[in-house]
Amino acid sequence: MRSALLILAVAGLALTGCGKKGLAGKKGPDELAISRSAPLVVPQDFNLVPPRPGAPRPAGQDAQAAAMEALFGPGVKPPPRSAAEQQILDRAGANSNDPAIRSTAGDSNTPTVNKGAFLRELLDAPVGTLKAETAQVTLPQ
């Protein structure tokens, strides 16, 4: 008797989800309603031009000045570089520009570092792969 009453109660509770309104009496979203969104609009003045090689950059704020302004407010200037910092930047070639860098970056004579078979296999693995076997290194014999 108790089991039959329990089965009827569970079945009745399960059937309450079949109606348009839930247990709280709230109406759910209408799955047949279609809403329209505004179409995409191309701006009227769309005259961007690619940069010319060797041309100066357009006037703008450099990254260091923008960071200083964001941290400390407008009008703040970065402190001058120390002699050691300037020497490191000079040795690294940070102040010299190579106008042909785009031509030499993909050149076969550009020195590269071989990161090994493991990284190559990780990068070649299909997206979403969670199998541990895919990440195992198999060295060529």
Secondary structure as GFF3:
##gff-version 3
##sequence-region A 1 141
A	DSSP	alpha_helix	2	15	.	.	.	ID=ss1
A	DSSP	three_ten_helix	16	18	.	.	.	ID=ss2
A	DSSP	alpha_helix	63	72	.	.	.	ID=ss3
A	DSSP	alpha_helix	83	92	.	.	.	ID=ss4
A	DSSP	alpha_helix	101	105	.	.	.	ID=ss5
A	DSSP	alpha_helix	117	124	.	.	.	ID=ss6
A	DSSP	three_ten_helix	132	135	.	.	.	ID=ss7
###
